[in-house]
Amino acid sequence: MQKYEALLARLNQAMLADNHQRVPLLRRIMAHLGHPDHYFHVIHIAGTNGKGSTGAMLASILQAQGYQVGRFSSPAISDDREQLQLNGQWISPADFIDTYDEILPVLQNMGLAASDVSIFEWFFLISMVWFRNQNVQWAIVEAGLGGLYDATNALASPQLTVFTKIALDHTKILGPTITAIAQNKSKIIKPHTTVVTLSDQHPDALNVLRTEALNQGVQLITADHLRMTPTEQTVTTTVVDAHSQLFDWSQLEVGLSGTYQLQNLILVLSVVAVLKRRQVALTNTAVRAGLHQVKLPGRLTVLQNEPLIIADGAHNPDGMTALVTSAQQLLAGRNLIWVVGVLRDKAYTEMLDQLLPAAKLVITNTPDNPGRALPAAELAQAAIQLASVGEYQPEIIAATDIQNALELAQQRATVNSAIIVTGSFYVMRELQRAGWPGLGQ
């Protein structure tokens, strides 16, 4: 483990999501590595929110069918190795180091140094070579930030290209409008793929995706004439009836909760229907088993029952809207205590606009990211200013750190309270490292 951690510390930490030269470089590296992504089927996923849930459900279904399934996702909660998984298990430190050592001489033969590749690019390259070495049959690959300049755009043409909900996030890099963000993300569409997205995708985003699919000469599929009826919802599971022109399911039990998961589930069922049309072996039994078994740390994760503590990594306005809607529905009648920490470069004012009307008490904390974290006192002040002009005026307190925030929350909780921890995946990481259950492997 020490050797692995030393290797990570040496990697180039640069964030290169707006550098147009990176994807061509990575494509050359992939070619010199022997095109590892040609050895397995790829489902490439992009979008603003829902990538993790959609990828987790698809991976669980394919695994339940008996396939060897690789998954590349981000961000990690507790350990960067979470980003590289085989059948739900993280890559081992030894495999990570061995795969790095396999790739490094190829780079050197190209006249490149290890530091010429950023840490996210390294993880992508390692995932591809590791998946090939492990005889993966299906790889679920999530784009990181955007699409056009994202490392994962170095993939050859995937079998399916899937777009989750597209909303406003990373606007300084991707652009200030839904159209601009969708245009960036749409550039992962390649010839010979099939595009699958939501029928209720934002109209501006849907127009962009349709245009790009047309330009690439590929089909875009959505689940039209949809009827989705939740028949049972708790904080840990959802049971639904789901019908459209693509699929017909009754009493489908999913091991994830939250109203926002219904949209992700529609997308997953659409992908399953497309795969079945392509004669991919996927039984209804495997679909049901995979959805029943799926778990995703950091999305409406129950940490404790008394008092009830739930963690959710909502980190942008759309994600916060979805979380608040789910909390108000699943925890109706409870006094909600929110423990919130955000990064300075996020649209935290808009997030607070969503959260404050649903709060009895807000406790702010500073995420463990010295370069990007918004101090708890500043977040509390922003919340106080918003609450002063709003109809709802919850109590607002600044805490020193996440542990202090949770201690305060539990001291103030009653039998009718629920504590929700949210705002950043860095907060989720701190919870995991502090030993809270449900957030690690």
C-alpha positions in Angstrom: 0.0 0.0 0.0 2.9 2.4 0.8 4.3 1.9 -2.7 0.9 2.5 -4.2 0.5 5.7 -2.2 4.0 6.9 -3.1 3.2 6.3 -6.8 -0.1 8.3 -6.5 1.8 11.2 -4.9 4.2 11.4 -7.9 1.5 11.6 -10.5 0.7 14.9 -12.2 -2.3 16.4 -10.4 -3.1 18.8 -13.1 -6.8 19.2 -14.2 -6.8 19.3 -18.0 -10.5 19.2 -18.8 -10.3 22.3 -21.2 -7.1 21.3 -23.0 -7.9 20.3 -26.6 -4.5 18.6 -27.1 -5.1 15.9 -24.6 -7.5 13.5 -26.4 -5.4 13.2 -29.5 -2.3 12.5 -27.3 -4.3 9.8 -25.4 -5.5 8.2 -28.7 -1.9 7.9 -29.8 -1.0 6.3 -26.4 -3.9 3.9 -26.7 -2.7 2.9 -30.2 0.8 2.3 -28.9 -0.8 0.2 -26.1 -2.4 -2.0 -28.7 -5.9 -0.5 -28.5 -6.9 -2.2 -25.2 -10.5 -1.0 -25.6 -10.9 -3.2 -28.7 -10.9 -6.2 -26.4 -14.2 -5.7 -24.7 -17.6 -4.0 -25.3 -17.9 -0.5 -24.0 -20.9 1.5 -22.7 -19.7 5.2 -22.5 -21.8 7.4 -20.2 -21.8 11.2 -20.0 -24.1 13.7 -18.4 -24.2 16.1 -15.4 -26.0 14.0 -12.8 -26.8 10.3 -12.6 -23.7 8.9 -14.3 -22.7 7.0 -11.1 -26.2 5.5 -10.5 -26.7 4.6 -14.1 -23.3 3.0 -14.4 -23.7 1.1 -11.1 -27.1 -0.3 -12.2 -25.9 -1.4 -15.6 -22.7 -3.0 -14.1 -24.8 -4.9 -11.5 -27.2 -6.2 -14.2 -24.4 -7.4 -16.5 -22.6 -8.9 -13.6 -25.8 -10.8 -12.5 -25.9 -12.2 -16.1 -22.4 -13.7 -15.4 -20.3 -11.3 -17.5 -16.9 -10.0 -16.4 -17.7 -6.3 -15.9 -15.2 -3.5 -15.6 -16.3 -0.1 -14.4 -14.4 3.2 -14.6 -16.1 6.0 -12.7 -15.3 9.2 -10.7 -15.0 10.8 -8.3 -13.9 8.4 -5.6 -15.2 8.7 -2.1 -12.5 7.2 0.1 -9.7 5.8 -2.2 -8.8 6.6 -5.8 -8.9 2.9 -6.5 -12.7 3.0 -6.3 -12.6 4.5 -9.8 -11.4 1.1 -11.3 -13.6 -1.9 -10.5 -13.9 -5.4 -11.7 -17.2 -7.1 -10.8 -17.6 -4.5 -8.0 -14.2 -5.0 -6.5 -11.6 -2.2 -6.5 -8.3 -2.7 -8.3 -5.7 -3.9 -5.8 -2.6 -1.7 -5.1 -0.4 -4.5 -6.6 -2.5 -4.6 -9.9 -2.4 -0.8 -10.1 1.4 -0.7 -9.8 1.9 -3.6 -12.2 -0.4 -2.0 -14.8 1.4 1.3 -14.4 4.7 -0.5 -14.9 3.3 -2.1 -18.0 2.3 1.3 -19.5 5.3 3.4 -18.5 7.8 1.9 -21.0 5.3 2.4 -23.8 5.2 6.1 -22.9 9.0 6.3 -22.7 9.3 4.7 -26.2 7.0 7.6 -27.4 9.3 10.1 -25.9 7.0 10.9 -23.0 7.5 10.9 -19.2 5.1 9.8 -16.6 4.5 13.4 -15.6 3.3 14.2 -19.2 0.1 12.3 -18.3 -2.3 13.7 -15.6 -3.6 11.6 -12.8 -7.1 11.3 -14.3 -5.5 10.3 -17.6 -3.3 7.7 -15.8 -6.4 6.2 -14.2 -8.2 6.0 -17.5 -5.2 4.3 -19.2 -4.6 1.9 -16.3 -8.3 1.0 -16.4 -8.2 0.1 -20.1 -5.1 -2.0 -19.9 -6.2 -3.7 -16.6 -9.6 -4.5 -18.1 -7.9 -6.1 -21.1 -5.6 -8.1 -18.8 -8.5 -9.3 -16.7 -10.5 -10.5 -19.7 -13.3 -8.0 -19.1 -16.3 -8.6 -21.4 -18.2 -5.3 -20.8 -16.8 -2.0 -19.5 -18.9 0.8 -18.2 -16.9 4.0 -18.7 -18.0 7.3 -17.2 -16.8 10.5 -18.7 -15.2 12.8 -16.1 -15.9 16.4 -16.9 -17.7 17.3 -20.1 -16.9 15.0 -23.0 -15.0 16.7 -25.9 -11.7 17.1 -24.0 -12.3 14.3 -21.4 -9.7 11.5 -21.3 -12.5 8.9 -21.9 -13.1 10.5 -25.3 -9.9 8.6 -26.4 -12.1 5.5 -26.6 -12.8 3.9 -29.9 -16.4 3.7 -31.0 -18.4 2.3 -28.0 -21.3 -0.1 -28.5 -23.6 2.4 -26.7 -23.2 6.0 -25.8 -25.5 7.0 -22.9 -26.5 10.5 -21.8 -27.9 11.0 -18.3 -29.5 14.3 -17.2 -27.7 17.3 -18.6 -27.8 20.4 -16.4 -25.7 23.4 -15.3 -22.4 22.5 -13.7 -18.7 23.4 -14.3 -20.0 26.4 -16.3 -16.6 28.2 -16.3 -15.2 25.2 -18.3 -18.1 23.8 -20.2 -20.1 27.0 -20.9 -22.9 29.0 -19.3 -25.9 27.4 -21.0 -27.5 23.9 -21.3 -26.8 24.1 -25.0 -23.1 24.8 -24.6 -22.7 22.1 -22.0 -24.6 19.6 -24.2 -22.5 20.5 -27.2 -19.3 19.7 -25.2 -20.7 16.4 -23.9 -22.2 15.4 -27.3 -18.7 15.2 -28.8 -18.2 11.7 -27.4 -20.7 10.4 -30.0 -18.8 8.5 -32.6 -19.7 6.6 -35.8 -21.0 3.0 -35.3 -22.3 3.7 -31.8 -26.0 3.9 -30.7 -27.0 6.8 -28.5 -29.5 6.3 -25.6 -30.9 9.2 -23.6 -33.9 10.3 -21.6 -37.1 11.2 -23.3 -37.5 14.1 -20.8 -33.9 15.3 -21.3 -33.8 19.1 -21.3 -35.1 20.2 -24.7 -32.0 22.2 -25.5 -29.8 19.3 -24.6 -32.0 16.8 -26.6 -31.8 19.0 -29.7 -28.0 19.0 -29.4 -27.7 15.3 -29.0 -30.1 14.6 -31.9 -28.1 16.9 -34.2 -24.8 15.3 -33.2 -26.2 11.8 -33.7 -27.5 12.8 -37.1 -24.1 14.3 -38.0 -22.4 11.0 -37.0 -25.0 8.9 -38.8 -26.1 7.0 -35.7 -29.4 6.2 -34.1 -30.7 8.1 -31.0 -33.1 6.1 -28.8 -35.4 7.3 -26.0 -38.1 5.5 -24.0 -41.2 7.3 -25.3 -44.8 6.8 -24.1 -43.5 6.2 -20.6 -45.5 5.3 -17.6 -43.4 5.0 -14.4 -45.3 4.3 -11.1 -43.5 3.8 -7.8 -45.5 1.4 -5.8 -43.2 1.4 -2.7 -40.4 3.8 -1.6 -38.3 3.7 1.5 -34.9 5.3 2.3 -33.2 2.2 1.0 -35.3 0.7 -1.8 -37.7 1.5 -4.6 -40.3 -0.7 -6.2 -41.8 0.4 -9.5 -44.0 -0.5 -12.5 -42.3 0.8 -15.7 -43.8 0.7 -19.2 -42.9 2.3 -22.5 -42.6 1.3 -26.1 -39.1 -0.1 -25.2 -39.8 -2.1 -22.1 -42.6 -3.5 -19.9 -41.8 -4.2 -16.2 -43.9 -4.8 -13.1 -42.9 -4.7 -9.5 -39.2 -4.1 -10.2 -37.3 -3.7 -7.0 -34.2 -1.4 -7.0 -31.6 -1.3 -4.2 -31.4 2.5 -4.5 -33.8 5.2 -3.3 -34.7 8.8 -4.1 -37.1 10.2 -6.7 -34.1 11.1 -8.9 -33.3 7.5 -9.3 -36.5 6.9 -11.2 -35.1 8.9 -14.1 -31.8 7.0 -14.0 -33.8 3.7 -13.9 -35.7 4.7 -17.0 -32.4 5.2 -18.8 -31.0 1.8 -17.5 -34.1 0.0 -18.7 -33.8 1.7 -22.1 -30.2 0.6 -22.4 -31.2 -3.0 -21.4 -33.9 -2.9 -24.1 -31.4 -1.8 -26.7 -28.9 -4.5 -25.7 -31.6 -7.1 -26.0 -32.5 -5.9 -29.4 -28.8 -6.4 -30.3 -29.1 -10.0 -29.2 -26.9 -9.5 -26.1 -27.8 -12.2 -23.6 -29.7 -10.6 -20.8 -32.4 -12.4 -19.0 -35.2 -10.8 -17.1 -34.0 -12.7 -14.0 -30.5 -11.1 -14.3 -32.1 -7.6 -14.7 -34.2 -8.0 -11.6 -31.3 -9.5 -9.6 -28.9 -6.8 -10.7 -31.2 -4.0 -9.8 -32.1 -5.6 -6.5 -28.5 -6.0 -5.5 -27.1 -2.6 -6.7 -25.5 -0.4 -4.1 -24.0 3.0 -4.6 -22.1 4.7 -1.7 -22.8 8.4 -1.3 -26.3 8.4 -2.8 -29.0 8.5 -0.1 -26.8 6.2 2.0 -28.2 5.5 5.4 -25.3 5.9 7.9 -27.3 5.4 11.1 -30.9 4.8 12.1 -31.2 6.5 15.5 -31.1 9.4 14.9 -31.5 8.8 11.2 -28.5 10.1 9.3 -28.4 10.0 5.5 -25.4 11.0 3.2 -25.8 12.1 -0.4 -23.1 13.7 -2.5 -25.4 16.3 -4.2 -22.8 18.9 -5.4 -24.6 21.1 -7.9 -28.1 22.8 -8.1 -29.7 20.0 -10.1 -28.4 17.4 -7.8 -29.6 19.4 -4.8 -33.0 19.9 -6.2 -33.3 16.1 -6.7 -32.1 15.4 -3.2 -34.5 17.9 -1.6 -37.4 16.5 -3.5 -36.5 13.0 -2.4 -36.0 14.0 1.2 -39.4 15.8 1.4 -41.1 12.8 -0.1 -39.3 10.0 1.8 -39.1 11.8 5.1 -42.4 13.7 5.0 -43.3 15.1 8.4 -39.8 15.0 9.8 -37.7 18.0 10.8 -34.7 18.0 8.5 -31.3 18.9 9.8 -28.9 19.6 6.9 -25.1 19.2 7.3 -23.6 21.0 4.3 -20.1 21.5 3.0 -19.3 22.8 -0.5 -16.5 23.8 -2.8 -16.0 27.4 -3.6 -16.2 26.9 -7.4 -19.7 25.3 -7.2 -23.0 27.2 -7.6 -23.6 27.0 -3.8 -26.1 30.0 -3.7 -28.4 28.1 -6.1 -27.9 25.0 -4.0 -28.9 26.8 -0.8 -32.0 28.2 -2.6 -33.2 24.7 -3.0 -32.2 23.5 0.5 -33.2 26.3 2.8 -37.0 25.9 2.4 -36.7 22.2 3.4 -34.5 22.9 6.5 -35.3 23.2 10.2 -31.5 23.6 10.9 -28.5 24.0 8.7 -25.0 23.3 10.0 -22.2 24.2 7.6 -18.7 22.7 7.6 -15.5 23.1 5.5 -14.7 20.2 3.2 -11.2 18.8 3.4 -10.0 20.4 0.2 -7.8 23.4 1.2 -7.5 24.7 -2.4 -11.2 24.6 -3.3 -13.3 24.4 -0.1 -15.6 27.3 0.9 -15.1 28.0 4.6 -18.0 27.0 6.8 -18.4 30.6 8.1 -18.7 31.9 4.5 -21.3 29.3 3.6 -23.3 30.0 6.8 -23.2 33.8 6.0 -24.5 33.1 2.5 -27.3 31.0 3.9 -28.2 33.6 6.5 -28.4 36.3 3.8 -30.6 34.1 1.5 -32.9 33.1 4.5 -33.3 36.7 5.5 -35.2 37.5 2.3 -37.0 34.2 2.0 -40.2 32.9 3.4 -38.4 30.2 5.3 -35.9 31.0 8.0 -34.1 27.9 9.5 -31.5 28.2 12.2 -28.0 28.3 10.6 -24.8 27.3 12.5 -21.2 27.1 11.3 -19.2 24.1 12.6 -15.4 23.6 12.7 -15.4 20.3 10.7 -17.6 17.4 9.7 -17.2 15.6 13.0 -18.2 18.7 15.0 -21.1 19.3 12.6 -22.4 15.8 13.1 -22.0 16.0 16.9 -24.0 19.3 16.8 -26.7 17.7 14.5 -27.1 14.7 16.8 -27.3 16.8 19.9 -30.1 18.8 18.3 -32.0 15.9 16.8 -35.2 14.5 18.2 -37.2 11.4 17.4 -38.9 13.4 14.7 -35.6 14.5 13.0 -33.6 13.3 10.1 -30.0 14.5 9.5 -28.9 14.8 5.8 -25.2 15.3 5.1 -24.5 16.7 1.6 -22.9 19.3 -0.6 -19.7 17.6 -1.9 -18.1 14.2 -2.5 -15.2 15.5 -0.4 -17.6 15.5 2.6 -18.6 11.9 1.7 -14.8 11.1 1.7 -14.4 12.6 5.2 -17.4 10.5 6.5 -15.9 7.3 5.1 -12.5 8.0 6.6 -14.1 8.7 9.9 -15.5 5.2 9.8 -19.2 5.8 9.0 -20.7 2.6 7.5 -22.0 2.2 4.0 -19.5 4.5 2.2 -16.6 2.0 1.6 -16.1 -1.3 -0.1 
